[in-house]
């Protein structure tokens, strides 16, 4: 059974190695946080790094609009059209971080 805060993102065999160096103080903080979550240090670090990676990828999808485009966007949100086949395909594809 998964422990609280633990997400099994990758059920496949884990054979790739990631190595990092950290100060003793940083390791102590990470170890303490892992214990609080009931996880091994490596599990905690991998979960935390994956979460940050997903956020970084999603942050690249932010966009800015001028006033006219913003109003048009809001109008579209208030009265959405029927989803096209292209939209259906986009909504069912894997997230960018799983490609």
C-alpha positions in Angstrom: 0.0 0.0 0.0 1.3 3.5 -0.9 2.3 5.7 2.0 0.7 9.1 2.6 2.1 11.6 0.2 3.6 8.8 -2.0 2.5 8.6 -5.6 3.6 5.7 -7.7 4.1 7.5 -11.0 6.3 4.9 -12.6 5.3 1.3 -12.1 8.0 0.2 -14.6 11.3 -1.1 -13.4 13.5 1.7 -12.1 17.0 1.2 -13.4 18.1 4.7 -14.3 20.4 6.4 -11.7 20.3 10.1 -10.8 23.2 11.3 -8.7 23.4 14.6 -6.8 25.6 16.2 -4.2 24.2 18.2 -1.3 25.5 19.9 1.8 25.0 18.1 5.1 22.4 20.7 6.1 20.4 20.3 2.9 20.5 16.5 3.3 19.3 16.8 6.9 16.3 19.0 5.9 15.4 16.6 3.1 15.7 13.6 5.4 13.5 15.2 8.1 10.9 16.0 5.5 11.0 12.4 4.1 10.6 11.0 7.6 7.6 13.3 8.2 6.0 11.9 5.1 6.9 8.3 6.0 9.1 8.0 2.9 12.6 7.0 2.2 14.8 9.9 1.3 15.2 8.8 -2.3 11.4 8.4 -2.7 10.8 11.9 -1.2 13.4 13.5 -3.4 12.1 11.8 -6.6 8.5 12.7 -5.8 9.4 16.3 -5.0 11.6 16.7 -8.1 8.9 15.2 -10.3 6.3 17.5 -8.9 8.6 20.5 -9.6 9.3 19.2 -13.1 5.6 18.9 -13.9 5.0 22.5 -12.6 7.9 23.8 -14.7 6.5 22.2 -17.8 3.0 23.4 -17.1 4.3 26.9 -16.5 5.4 27.1 -20.1 1.7 27.0 -21.1 1.0 30.5 -19.6 -0.1 33.1 -22.1 -0.9 36.8 -22.0 -3.6 38.7 -23.9 -4.4 42.3 -24.7 -7.8 43.7 -23.6 -9.6 42.8 -26.8 -8.3 39.3 -27.0 -9.0 38.8 -23.3 -12.7 39.8 -23.8 -13.0 37.4 -26.7 -11.4 34.7 -24.6 -13.9 35.3 -21.8 -16.8 35.2 -24.3 -15.6 31.9 -25.6 -15.4 30.5 -22.0 -18.9 31.7 -21.4 -20.3 30.1 -24.5 -18.0 27.2 -25.5 -18.6 25.4 -28.8 -18.9 21.7 -29.3 -15.5 19.9 -29.1 -14.0 19.0 -32.5 -12.2 15.7 -33.2 -8.9 17.6 -32.9 -9.8 18.9 -29.5 -10.9 15.4 -28.3 -7.6 14.0 -29.5 -5.6 16.7 -27.7 -7.6 16.2 -24.5 -6.8 12.4 -24.4 -3.1 12.5 -25.3 -0.4 12.0 -22.6 0.8 15.0 -20.6 4.0 16.6 -21.8 6.0 15.2 -18.8 5.0 11.6 -19.7 6.3 11.8 -23.3 
